[in-house]
Amino acid sequence: MRLISYILASFLSISVCLAQNGGQSFRIGKPETSLFQMEKYAKDSTAPAVMINDEFYVYYRISSSADIWKYTTINRRIKVLANEGVKYADVAIQLYHPGSHTEAVDNIDACALNWENGKIVKSPLKKNLIFKEKVDRDITITKFTIPNVKVGTVIDYTYTIKSSRLLDIPTHIFQYDIPVANAIAQYKVPDYLIFNVDLTNNIGIAITKETSSESYQLGYQMGNTRTTMHESVITATAKDIPRVEKEPYVWNYRNYINKISLELYATQFPGDFYRKITSDWEAVNDVLEHSDFTDHMWMSNPLKDETSAAISGAATDEEKIRAILKLLHSKIKWNEDYSLVSDSPKGALAKGSGNSAHINFLLNSMLKTAGFETQFLLMNPQPFTKMIKPTLDNINHFVLQVKLSDGSLCYVDGTSIYGDINILPPEIMVDRAHLYGDNSFNYIDLSKLTKNNFRKTITGEITPDGEMLLSVQETYRNMEAYSQNTAMAKFSNEDEYLEMLEDKLGSEVADYSCNQSNTLVEQSYKYKKAPDGTSGYIYMSALFTPLLEENPFQAETRKFPIEFKFSSTKQIAYSLKLPEGYTVEELPASIYAQAGKGGMTARFTITCRDNLLTGSLTYTMDRLAYSSTEYADIKRFFEVLVELSQKQIIIKRK
């Protein structure tokens, strides 16, 4: 990208004044008076606010010193309809300026407009209410709050982002958590830069492409020839855009909502060859190879002596890796920031905190000290945009592929203290990761590295007076252990955890014990359950404790795909001895259910023989992603589990 920016700059030699953002449909602080009469938005009567205008313009300018800048101008007008809508007076603008790049906000103008005594009263934003917050060395956030905003207010604001990142064209998202009445996204780019347009569109976005009459005068470098470069203008417009209704079980809804993005495909400068620029893995690898990424990949181990001591007693590769992870976690904590690059990993080690790149660069150096061969696996974590194309914009993390002495491969990540060999945080268990240095389009699936299961075994008896005495054994393996360890860590101590467990069971817990590791959690306990029923009858849940108390999928329809965290098999098995003089009057029927073409299954059986009541449920989630067209099937499946959790066993005194 730097090369193309340099080529572009070599053509642009004199200052030209270009239209800043032609096509504005409104002027800041000049709303139509009819807006003040609006109490509800006709297209969505429950909306707390409506964005009347959403304007997004990207264009280029040349400074008097022949520098090229990319500008992005945002104009918005919002009508506040309820108290919940007042929050839209708070605006945060994120700026990304990696390395030597510059990105800043210019021309912030904002005001609140209220109707008072038959006229519009304007409350402008004062400059001293604009604040900057530095997140890290590459990210700064500019914030402001527009004053005097209440129900009925019209909010207007505009700002422009000036950036040296010429070829990173910002994506425009058309949908928000409030409806949008009118939207426009317009890109004006030099026509020697050829872009692919990627449009996610199910709301009727109209798109046009044309050549602008505006032009750049170019000083061509061969002789004194001068030429003209026009602009390609890409305009996308939409009206009456519904608000995004967020749905459960989706990692990042922004992957699926309506948006437009541009990707540089090729260049065609005067007197130069047509050059294909679309990023491929060779280009991505080349950029990383000539950056600090490579330096940190081969850096020396700052914990060399401690690493050697930690692995000295390890008999296997697995023991060595676990000893290294334990040492790493004792020295540095993850600051919950995903990053592909970092400044100084050794500096982060000295501070005791760092981003994911700091931590995994350190982990890599420690693994090399132990004699392991490692490679870097590039990815975008689940909460980010899916890594569909090879572009650095969609790579924000890496994990390590480790070759063991028997030639097999495993994967490790240092960000979570509950991670292990092939046990990664669910956020980075992506199905598309790419090996650094590989120029092919081969991908590695990290979503099913281990077999994960949870098993709960309940044994006990019913006393003659109907009280149940129960013993419970629970086993969590691999990702189930990761999930349980993470859940238990939220409690300050064991007493707090037991208090939660007793509230859930409705009974005191006795003889509790727990053994924890990152691959296996085992806990056992006993409790008593008072009889539930009328004279001569005992009623009990078919599963003792409900697997699901309510269906997580309540809506009639769904727009987004359904995405689960990890595959697993869950088993609940119980055996209960009935006292003399009692018999089973009613048992729920056995069931078998499946959904998603067998991607999830459930099987429940129950019998009673010789006064021994036994039952079991096996629930398997093998497939993790389902389309919205499968929603009805998934919803029915979970309804079966809810109904099973509510079914009862009836025991009667003879």
Stockholm file with secondary structure:
# STOCKHOLM 1.0

chainA/1-654         MRLISYILASFLSISVCLAQNGGQSFRIGKPETSLFQMEKYAKDSTAPAVMINDEFYVYYRISSSADIWKYTTINRRIKVLANEGVKYADVAIQLYHPGSHTEAVDNIDACALNWENGKIVKSPLKKNLIFKEKVDRDITITKFTIPNVKVGTVIDYTYTIKSSRLLDIPTHIFQYDIPVANAIAQYKVPDYLIFNVDLTNNIGIAITKETSSESYQLGYQMGNTRTTMHESVITATAKDIPRVEKEPYVWNYRNYINKISLELYATQFPGDFYRKITSDWEAVNDVLEHSDFTDHMWMSNPLKDETSAAISGAATDEEKIRAILKLLHSKIKWNEDYSLVSDSPKGALAKGSGNSAHINFLLNSMLKTAGFETQFLLMNPQPFTKMIKPTLDNINHFVLQVKLSDGSLCYVDGTSIYGDINILPPEIMVDRAHLYGDNSFNYIDLSKLTKNNFRKTITGEITPDGEMLLSVQETYRNMEAYSQNTAMAKFSNEDEYLEMLEDKLGSEVADYSCNQSNTLVEQSYKYKKAPDGTSGYIYMSALFTPLLEENPFQAETRKFPIEFKFSSTKQIAYSLKLPEGYTVEELPASIYAQAGKGGMTARFTITCRDNLLTGSLTYTMDRLAYSSTEYADIKRFFEVLVELSQKQIIIKRK
#=GR chainA/1-654 SS CHHHHHHHHHHBCSCBCCCSSTTCSSCTTCCCGGGGGCSSBTTBTTCSEEEEEEEEEEEEEECTTSCEEEEEEEEEEEEECSGGGGGGGEEEEEEECCTTCCEEEEEEEEEEEEEETTEEEEEECCGGGEEEEECSSSEEEEEEECSSCCTTCEEEEEEEEEESCTTCCCCEECCCSSCEEEEEEEEEEETTEEEEEEEECSSCCEEEEEEEEEEEEEECSSTTCEEEEEEEEEEEEEEEECCCCCCSSCSCGGGTSCEEEEEEEEECCTTSCCEECCCCHHHHHHHHHTSHHHHHHTCCCTTHHHHHHHHTTCCSHHHHHHHHHHHHHHHCEECSCCCSCCSCHHHHHHHTEECHHHHHHHHHHHHHHTTCEEEEEEECCTTSCCCCSSCGGGCCEEEEEEECTTSCEEEECSSCTTCBTTBCCGGGCCSCBEETTCCSCCCBCCTTSSCCEEEEEEEEEECTTSCEEEEEEEEEETHHHHHHHHHHTTSSSHHHHHHHHHHHHTSCEEEEEEEECSSEEEEEEEEEECCCSSTTEEEEETTSSCSCSSCSCCSSCCSSCEECSCCEEEEEEEEEECCTTEEEEECCCCEEEEETTTTEEEEEEEEEETTEEEEEEEEEECCCEECGGGHHHHHHHHHHHHHHHHCEEEEEEC
#=GC SS_cons         CHHHHHHHHHHBCSCBCCCSSTTCSSCTTCCCGGGGGCSSBTTBTTCSEEEEEEEEEEEEEECTTSCEEEEEEEEEEEEECSGGGGGGGEEEEEEECCTTCCEEEEEEEEEEEEEETTEEEEEECCGGGEEEEECSSSEEEEEEECSSCCTTCEEEEEEEEEESCTTCCCCEECCCSSCEEEEEEEEEEETTEEEEEEEECSSCCEEEEEEEEEEEEEECSSTTCEEEEEEEEEEEEEEEECCCCCCSSCSCGGGTSCEEEEEEEEECCTTSCCEECCCCHHHHHHHHHTSHHHHHHTCCCTTHHHHHHHHTTCCSHHHHHHHHHHHHHHHCEECSCCCSCCSCHHHHHHHTEECHHHHHHHHHHHHHHTTCEEEEEEECCTTSCCCCSSCGGGCCEEEEEEECTTSCEEEECSSCTTCBTTBCCGGGCCSCBEETTCCSCCCBCCTTSSCCEEEEEEEEEECTTSCEEEEEEEEEETHHHHHHHHHHTTSSSHHHHHHHHHHHHTSCEEEEEEEECSSEEEEEEEEEECCCSSTTEEEEETTSSCSCSSCSCCSSCCSSCEECSCCEEEEEEEEEECCTTEEEEECCCCEEEEETTTTEEEEEEEEEETTEEEEEEEEEECCCEECGGGHHHHHHHHHHHHHHHHCEEEEEEC
//
